[in-house]
Amino acid sequence: MDNPLSWSQRLRLRLFGHVSVGYRMKQSWKAPIEHFAFRCPIHGLVENYPHGRERLECPRCLEDAVKAEG
């Protein structure tokens, strides 16, 4: 993650398992998407946006899966 979480964000992360860290937008996107910080059991604290039906997936685990396939 780029920036550390505030104490209130750390508390929400602990209580709910994820916390909003703001809206981000990549060049190919039409609008910004809300991103969340959450803990991956393998990679620790990570940040990503919800996929599919509001499912948070670790971006580092996704990269590892792509590398394993190729």
C-alpha distances in whole Angstrom, upper triangle without the diagonal:
4,6,7,9,13,16,17,13,13,17,17,14,17,19,18,16,13,13,13,10,13,14,13,16,16,20,21,21,23,21,18,16,15,11,10,8,10,11,12,15,15,11,10,7,6,6,10,13,16,18,22,23,20,19,15,14,12,11,11,15,16,15,17,20,21,21,23,25,26
4,7,10,13,16,17,14,15,19,18,16,19,22,21,19,16,15,14,10,12,14,12,15,16,19,21,20,23,21,17,17,15,12,12,11,13,15,16,19,18,15,14,11,10,9,12,15,18,21,24,26,22,21,18,17,15,14,14,18,19,18,20,23,23,23,26,28,28
4,7,9,13,14,12,12,16,16,15,17,20,20,18,15,13,13,9,11,14,13,17,18,21,23,22,25,22,18,18,16,13,12,11,14,15,17,20,20,16,14,11,11,10,14,16,19,22,26,27,23,22,19,19,17,17,17,20,21,21,23,26,26,27,29,31,32
4,7,9,12,9,9,13,14,12,15,17,18,16,14,12,13,10,13,16,16,19,21,24,27,25,27,25,21,20,17,14,13,10,12,13,16,19,19,16,13,10,11,11,15,17,20,23,27,27,24,23,19,20,17,18,18,21,22,23,24,27,28,28,30,32,33
4,7,8,6,6,10,10,9,12,14,15,14,12,9,10,8,11,15,16,20,22,25,27,25,27,24,20,19,16,13,11,9,11,13,16,18,19,17,14,10,11,11,14,16,19,22,26,25,22,21,18,19,17,18,19,22,23,24,25,28,29,30,31,34,35
4,5,5,6,9,10,10,12,14,15,15,13,11,11,10,13,16,18,22,24,28,30,28,29,26,22,21,17,15,13,12,14,16,19,21,23,20,17,14,15,15,18,19,21,25,28,28,24,24,21,22,21,22,23,25,27,28,29,31,32,33,35,37,38
4,5,5,6,9,10,11,12,14,15,14,12,13,13,16,19,21,25,28,31,33,31,32,29,25,23,20,18,15,13,15,16,20,21,23,21,17,15,17,17,20,21,23,27,29,29,25,25,22,24,22,24,25,27,28,30,31,33,34,35,37,39,40
4,5,5,6,9,10,11,12,13,12,10,11,11,14,18,20,24,27,30,32,29,30,27,23,21,18,16,14,13,14,16,20,22,24,22,19,16,17,17,19,20,21,25,28,26,23,23,21,23,22,24,25,27,28,30,31,33,35,36,37,39,41
4,5,5,6,9,10,10,11,9,6,8,8,11,15,17,21,24,27,29,26,27,24,20,18,15,13,10,9,11,13,17,19,21,19,16,12,14,13,15,16,18,21,24,23,20,20,17,19,19,20,22,23,25,26,28,29,31,32,34,35,37
4,6,5,6,9,10,10,9,8,11,11,14,18,20,23,26,29,31,29,30,27,23,21,17,15,12,9,10,11,15,17,19,17,13,11,13,13,16,18,19,22,25,24,21,20,17,19,18,20,21,22,24,26,27,28,30,31,33,35,36
4,5,5,6,9,10,10,9,12,13,16,20,22,26,28,32,33,31,32,29,25,23,19,17,14,12,12,13,17,18,21,20,16,14,16,16,19,20,20,24,26,25,21,21,19,21,20,23,24,25,27,28,29,31,33,34,35,37,39
4,5,5,6,7,7,6,9,11,14,17,20,23,26,30,31,28,29,26,22,20,16,14,11,10,10,12,16,18,21,19,16,14,15,15,16,17,17,21,23,21,18,18,16,18,19,21,23,23,25,27,28,29,31,33,34,35,37
4,6,5,5,5,5,9,11,14,17,19,22,25,28,29,27,28,25,22,19,15,13,9,8,7,8,12,14,17,16,12,10,12,12,14,15,15,19,21,20,16,16,13,15,15,18,19,20,21,24,25,26,28,29,30,32,34
4,6,6,8,9,13,14,18,21,23,26,28,32,33,30,32,29,26,23,19,17,13,11,9,10,13,14,17,17,13,12,14,15,17,18,18,21,24,22,19,18,16,18,17,20,21,21,23,26,26,27,30,31,32,34,36
4,6,8,9,13,15,18,21,24,27,29,33,34,31,32,29,26,23,19,17,14,13,11,12,15,17,20,20,16,15,17,17,18,19,19,22,23,21,18,18,16,19,19,22,23,23,25,28,28,29,32,33,34,35,38
4,6,7,11,14,16,19,21,24,27,30,31,28,29,26,23,20,16,15,11,11,9,11,14,16,19,19,16,14,15,15,16,16,15,18,20,18,14,14,13,16,17,20,21,21,23,25,26,27,29,31,31,33,35
4,7,11,13,16,18,20,23,25,29,29,27,28,25,22,19,16,14,10,9,6,7,10,12,15,15,12,11,12,12,13,14,13,16,18,17,14,12,10,13,13,16,18,18,19,22,23,23,26,27,28,29,32
4,7,9,12,15,16,19,21,25,26,23,25,22,19,15,12,10,6,6,5,8,11,13,16,15,12,10,10,9,10,11,11,14,17,15,12,11,9,11,12,15,17,17,18,21,22,23,24,26,27,29,31
4,6,9,12,14,18,20,24,25,22,23,20,17,14,10,8,5,5,7,10,13,16,19,17,14,11,11,9,11,11,12,15,18,17,13,13,11,14,14,16,18,19,20,22,24,25,26,28,30,31,33
4,6,8,11,15,17,21,22,19,20,17,13,11,7,6,4,6,9,13,16,19,21,19,16,13,12,9,10,9,11,15,17,17,13,14,12,14,15,16,19,20,20,22,24,25,26,28,30,31,33
4,7,9,13,15,19,21,18,19,16,13,11,8,6,5,6,10,13,16,20,21,18,16,12,11,8,9,10,12,16,19,19,16,16,13,15,15,15,18,20,20,21,24,25,26,28,30,31,32
4,7,10,13,17,18,16,16,13,9,8,6,6,7,10,13,17,19,23,24,21,19,16,14,10,11,10,13,16,19,19,16,17,15,17,17,17,20,22,21,23,25,27,27,29,31,32,33
4,7,10,14,15,12,13,9,6,5,4,6,9,12,15,19,20,24,25,22,21,18,15,11,10,9,12,15,18,18,15,17,15,17,17,17,20,22,21,22,25,26,26,28,30,31,31
4,7,10,12,10,11,9,5,6,6,7,10,13,16,19,20,24,24,21,21,18,14,11,10,9,12,14,17,19,16,17,15,16,16,15,18,20,19,19,23,24,23,25,28,28,29
4,7,8,6,8,6,4,6,9,10,13,16,19,22,23,26,26,23,23,20,17,14,12,11,13,15,18,20,18,18,17,18,18,16,19,21,19,20,23,24,23,25,28,28,28
4,6,5,9,9,8,9,12,12,15,17,20,23,23,26,26,23,24,21,18,14,12,12,15,15,18,20,19,19,18,18,18,15,18,20,18,18,21,22,20,22,25,25,25
4,6,8,9,10,12,15,16,19,21,24,26,26,30,29,26,27,25,21,18,16,15,18,18,20,23,22,22,21,21,21,18,21,23,20,20,24,24,22,24,27,27,26
4,7,9,10,12,16,16,20,22,24,27,26,30,29,27,28,26,22,19,16,15,17,16,18,21,21,21,20,20,21,18,21,23,20,19,23,23,21,23,26,25,24
4,6,7,9,12,14,17,20,23,25,25,29,29,26,27,25,21,17,15,13,14,14,16,19,18,19,18,19,20,17,21,22,20,20,24,24,22,24,27,26,26
4,7,9,13,15,19,22,25,28,28,32,32,29,30,27,24,20,17,15,16,16,17,19,19,20,20,21,23,21,24,26,23,24,27,27,25,28,31,30,30
4,7,10,13,16,20,22,26,26,30,30,28,28,25,22,18,15,13,14,15,17,18,17,19,19,20,22,20,24,25,23,24,27,27,26,29,31,31,31
4,7,9,13,16,19,22,23,27,28,25,25,22,19,15,13,10,12,14,16,18,16,17,17,18,19,18,21,23,21,22,26,26,25,28,30,30,30
4,6,10,13,16,19,20,24,25,23,22,19,16,12,10,7,9,11,13,14,12,14,13,15,16,15,19,20,19,20,23,24,23,26,28,28,29
4,7,10,13,17,18,22,23,21,20,17,14,10,9,6,8,11,14,14,11,13,11,14,15,15,18,20,19,21,24,24,24,27,29,29,30
4,7,10,13,15,19,20,17,16,13,10,7,5,4,7,11,14,15,11,12,9,11,12,12,15,17,16,18,21,21,22,24,26,27,28
4,6,10,12,16,17,15,14,10,8,5,6,6,8,11,15,15,11,11,8,10,11,12,14,16,16,18,20,21,22,24,26,27,28
4,7,10,13,14,12,10,7,6,4,7,9,11,14,17,17,14,13,9,11,10,11,13,15,16,17,19,20,22,23,25,26,28
4,7,10,12,10,8,6,6,6,8,10,11,14,17,17,13,11,8,9,8,11,12,13,15,17,18,19,21,23,24,25,27
4,6,9,8,5,4,6,9,11,13,14,16,19,19,16,13,10,10,8,11,12,12,14,16,17,18,20,22,22,24,26
4,5,5,5,6,7,10,11,14,14,15,18,18,16,13,10,8,6,9,9,9,11,13,13,15,17,18,19,21,23
4,6,6,9,10,13,15,17,17,18,21,21,19,15,13,11,9,13,11,10,14,15,14,15,19,19,19,21,24
4,6,9,10,14,15,18,19,19,22,22,21,17,14,12,9,11,9,8,12,13,11,13,16,16,16,19,21
4,7,7,11,13,16,18,18,21,22,20,17,14,11,8,9,7,8,11,12,11,14,16,16,17,20,21
4,6,10,13,16,17,19,22,23,20,17,14,12,9,11,10,11,14,15,15,17,19,20,20,23,25
4,7,10,14,15,18,21,21,18,16,12,12,9,11,11,12,15,16,16,18,20,21,22,25,26
4,7,10,13,15,18,19,16,14,10,9,7,8,8,10,12,13,14,16,18,19,20,22,24
4,7,10,12,16,17,14,13,9,9,7,8,10,12,12,14,16,17,18,20,22,23,24
4,7,9,13,14,11,10,7,7,7,7,10,11,11,13,15,16,17,19,21,22,23
4,6,10,11,8,8,6,8,9,9,13,14,13,15,18,18,18,21,23,23,24
4,7,7,5,5,5,7,10,11,15,15,13,16,19,18,19,22,23,23,25
4,6,6,5,6,7,10,11,14,14,12,15,17,16,16,20,21,20,22
4,6,6,9,10,14,14,18,16,14,17,20,18,18,22,22,21,23
4,5,9,11,15,16,20,18,17,20,22,20,21,25,25,24,27
4,7,10,13,15,18,17,16,19,21,20,21,25,25,25,27
4,6,10,12,15,14,13,17,18,17,18,21,22,22,24
4,7,9,12,11,11,14,16,16,17,20,21,21,23
4,6,9,8,7,11,12,12,14,16,17,18,20
4,5,5,6,9,10,11,13,14,15,17,19
4,5,5,6,9,10,11,12,14,16,17
4,5,5,6,9,10,11,12,14,16
4,5,5,6,9,10,10,12,14
4,5,5,6,9,10,11,13
4,5,5,6,9,10,11
4,5,5,6,9,10
4,5,5,6,9
4,5,5,6
4,5,5
4,6
4
